Amino acid sequence: MDFSTEDYGRRIIYGRSGQSLFTSRFRLAVVAVLVTLLLTGCGGGGGGIAAPQVSPGPVAPNGPVTPIPVLPTPSLPNEYAKAEQVIATITAVRINSTPLVDFTLVNSDGMGLTGLTHANVRFHITKLVPGTHGDSSYWQSYVNRLAVPSVNPDKPTAIQATAERDGTLTDHGDGTYTYLFNTDIAQITTPLAVSFEPLLTHRVGIRFSGGPVSNPSYDWIPATQSRTGIAHRDIVANESCNSCHQTLAAHGGYYNDMQVCVLCHNPVSTEPNSGASLDFKVMIHKIHQGSDLPSVINGDPYQFYGFRDQLIDFSEVNFPQDSRNCGTCHAGTATQSAKIHTSTLTQDGDNWAEVPSREACGACHDDLNFASHFGDQADNSGCQSCHSAAGMAGTVASDHFNERVEGTSRFSINVHGITQTAPGESPLIHFSLTNPQSGNTTIDITSSVISRLRAAIAWPTTDFTNSGSADANYNRTDAPSLAVPVGDGSYTLTSTTPIPTSTTGSGMLIFEGRFNGINERIPLITTPTWFGITDTSAAPRRQVVSDEKCNSCHGLTSAHGENRANTRAGCQGCHNPRLASANQQSLDFKSMIHGIHASGVRQQPLLLDTTPYSTAVVQYPGNLSNCNACHVNDSYTLPLASGVLASTYDSGVDVGDYADDQMISATASVCSSCHDSEVAGIHMLQNGADFTATQSSSNSESCVICHGPGRVSDVSTVHGLAPE
């Protein structure tokens, strides 16, 4: 199979409507920040051998069988090439040596589309080979080719699964088509002999070009024509990939369904110039492990040659969360985890724990020499003798145990009340720490399991500044040393710093901290408590993003030594408009987070202290124009909410004096964090932005005139978005 630069290049590729098609390399440094091309299944599938310690998922049918659409007769020509949306459905497949495929094409109105040509389409046909002797099941294409190395001609030729388009395509003129394969699947002897086994599950998949068309597929057993209750290999769902990648597509955007990707990425497929395996479970694991591959750490880059022999290097890729979180990408009923973002469950999603194999495990652990691994593991038949509940290595799930994530369920902070919150008063906090795993029994906060536990207060909630304090950071009070036991397992804690007398509105209390695990730090999951200062009723800070959206890529978002986790409000309390770095960069959340994620479009890398967030460090895996990937309630639109402040980039001579800060006006601080070119800056200045603002400057930004809702350059329109 040819790999194009559009497929595996070092940039985000966009389709007709601006949707992200593919990003191969990504690393998001977790600073409170992003996914995934998500991992494929580690092993197995129908016919694999389940480990005795793992409960398998339900034996489900192959999902709902797509009904044959009833096509209205087109009243006007509805041409495939002119359709904005194409819905493709395979309705039947018959095999009499050469397969015959019936399929339909309709537009968004259900009208049949005509005019499809050979140039627009490719057809795949495979069989699902059951796993035996410890092997996982795998798809084997009937259509294969020999790939000749042109960059390194001394390398041997390699077999690659592929598709065909040289059969007979018949357009019936009403949106229905038939395709008669040119390949006689009963007579496959070269370049790879593949026998036709009509009692096995088979799959036909179609790839389209010339328009945004999803890849339809059709699973059935040829001998019986059965489509339900059959073996298949349902490892990872498209929804899991798209939780990071939003609209994952490869090879020019033409492949966008995992069920079809695997039809070429068979175990037999190899890239000849590098000798790299193109087997899906091997390739995807290695791509996501990237810079953490032992081979890469030891100086051997992970790379292969793509379309027109362009060298593609995955050696800087880094999964944006702990790679032990296998359930982020593939999980079934036995291995799902409520503690992290978990993928859409699939029938065979537990196979990563059930069917260990040299191919899947060796993809990440590529320094493992199986020839010398506990008596020469020549094949997969002996893997479960060690990697099981009774084996010396324990289960695969236990080998991937993430104490940092799993330990969070042992600690819960409970705020029972907060009083003394008027201006000039020192807040009094009543709280307890409990263990939900043992009936919410209380935990002694002076015990050695507590590494850090502090109450943190920020104000005002219109836009945090913590004005009146010595610096922009929120006010922290150490709990273990200063809390007073109440006698029922709870404590009271008095803030060491009073609310400034000039403060109005409402405030926020969070607890930050971490606990000592056996081998790892365990972060405290906390939620904010809102309280009134001069407000009669507490007014929470506006919600712009959600923890759930952050965690869709990051799993469990935490930063600063695991002290702050899973609360965007907690991050914003400190990363407020007043916070700046030593090298005169804004650390305001709205500016900093955009700048970190936007490394792929910025002209100059964002430099926070000594860390440059360039494309060598950060590659966002989705469509950067899709503001809804992080934002909620259309909060990216203009005008900004009332009370949003300019962002400080220079704290002046006196860090504690907010009045002498140098700032960027509020809207420009957001927009310039992605659009940092000189031309963009001039445009902002011409429309009222102020890059040397002070606290007393008047806000004269007129961005909303052109970029407001319904205007000529509505933010939603220029980003290609529809309001949520």
HELIX and SHEET records of a PDB file:
HELIX    1   1 THR A    5  TYR A    8  1                                   4    
HELIX    2   2 TYR A   80  LYS A   82  5                                   3    
HELIX    3   3 HIS A  118  ASN A  120  5                                   3    
HELIX    4   4 ASN A  238  HIS A  245  1                                   8    
HELIX    5   5 MET A  258  CYS A  264  1                                   7    
HELIX    6   6 PHE A  280  GLN A  289  1                                  10    
HELIX    7   7 GLY A  290  ASP A  292  5                                   3    
HELIX    8   8 PRO A  294  ILE A  297  1                                   4    
HELIX    9   9 PHE A  307  ASP A  309  5                                   3    
HELIX   10  10 CYS A  326  THR A  328  5                                   3    
HELIX   11  11 ASN A  351  GLU A  354  1                                   4    
HELIX   12  12 ARG A  358  CYS A  364  1                                   7    
HELIX   13  13 CYS A  383  CYS A  386  1                                   4    
HELIX   14  14 VAL A  396  ASP A  399  1                                   4    
HELIX   15  15 GLU A  403  GLU A  406  1                                   4    
HELIX   16  16 GLY A  407  ARG A  410  5                                   4    
HELIX   17  17 PRO A  436  SER A  438  5                                   3    
HELIX   18  18 ALA A  479  LEU A  482  1                                   4    
HELIX   19  19 ASP A  547  HIS A  554  1                                   8    
HELIX   20  20 ARG A  568  CYS A  574  1                                   7    
HELIX   21  21 PHE A  589  HIS A  597  1                                   9    
HELIX   22  22 ALA A  598  GLY A  600  5                                   3    
HELIX   23  23 CYS A  627  ALA A  629  5                                   3    
HELIX   24  24 TYR A  658  ASP A  660  5                                   3    
HELIX   25  25 ALA A  666  CYS A  674  1                                   9    
HELIX   26  26 GLU A  678  GLN A  686  1                                   9    
HELIX   27  27 VAL A  704  HIS A  707  1                                   4    
HELIX   28  28 VAL A  715  VAL A  718  1                                   4    
SHEET    1   A 2 ILE A  13  TYR A  14  0                                        
SHEET    2   A 2 SER A  20  PHE A  22 -1                                        
SHEET    1   B 4 ILE A  87  ILE A  95  0                                        
SHEET    2   B 4 PRO A  99  VAL A 106 -1                                        
SHEET    3   B 4 THR A 176  LEU A 180 -1                                        
SHEET    4   B 4 THR A 168  ASP A 171 -1                                        
SHEET    1   C 4 TYR A 138  SER A 141  0                                        
SHEET    2   C 4 VAL A 121  VAL A 129 -1                                        
SHEET    3   C 4 HIS A 202  PHE A 208 -1                                        
SHEET    4   C 4 SER A 217  TRP A 220 -1                                        
SHEET    1   D 2 ASN A 144  ALA A 147  0                                        
SHEET    2   D 2 ALA A 158  ALA A 161 -1                                        
SHEET    1   E 2 THR A 270  GLU A 271  0                                        
SHEET    2   E 2 ALA A 276  SER A 277 -1                                        
SHEET    1   F 2 GLN A 303  TYR A 305  0                                        
SHEET    2   F 2 LEU A 311  ASP A 313 -1                                        
SHEET    1   G 3 SER A 412  THR A 419  0                                        
SHEET    2   G 3 LEU A 428  ASN A 435 -1                                        
SHEET    3   G 3 THR A 441  THR A 442 -1                                        
SHEET    1   H 4 SER A 412  THR A 419  0                                        
SHEET    2   H 4 LEU A 428  ASN A 435 -1                                        
SHEET    3   H 4 TYR A 491  THR A 494 -1                                        
SHEET    4   H 4 VAL A 484  PRO A 485 -1                                        
SHEET    1   I 4 ASN A 475  ASP A 478  0                                        
SHEET    2   I 4 ILE A 450  ALA A 458 -1                                        
SHEET    3   I 4 SER A 506  ASN A 516 -1                                        
SHEET    4   I 4 ARG A 521  PRO A 523 -1                                        
SHEET    1   J 4 ASN A 475  ASP A 478  0                                        
SHEET    2   J 4 ILE A 450  ALA A 458 -1                                        
SHEET    3   J 4 SER A 506  ASN A 516 -1                                        
SHEET    4   J 4 THR A 529  GLY A 532 -1                                        
SHEET    1   K 2 SER A 558  ALA A 559  0                                        
SHEET    2   K 2 ARG A 564  ALA A 565 -1                                        
SHEET    1   L 2 LEU A 606  LEU A 608  0                                        
SHEET    2   L 2 THR A 611  TYR A 613 -1                                        
SHEET    1   M 2 SER A 647  ASP A 650  0                                        
SHEET    2   M 2 GLN A 662  ILE A 664 -1                                        
END                                                                             
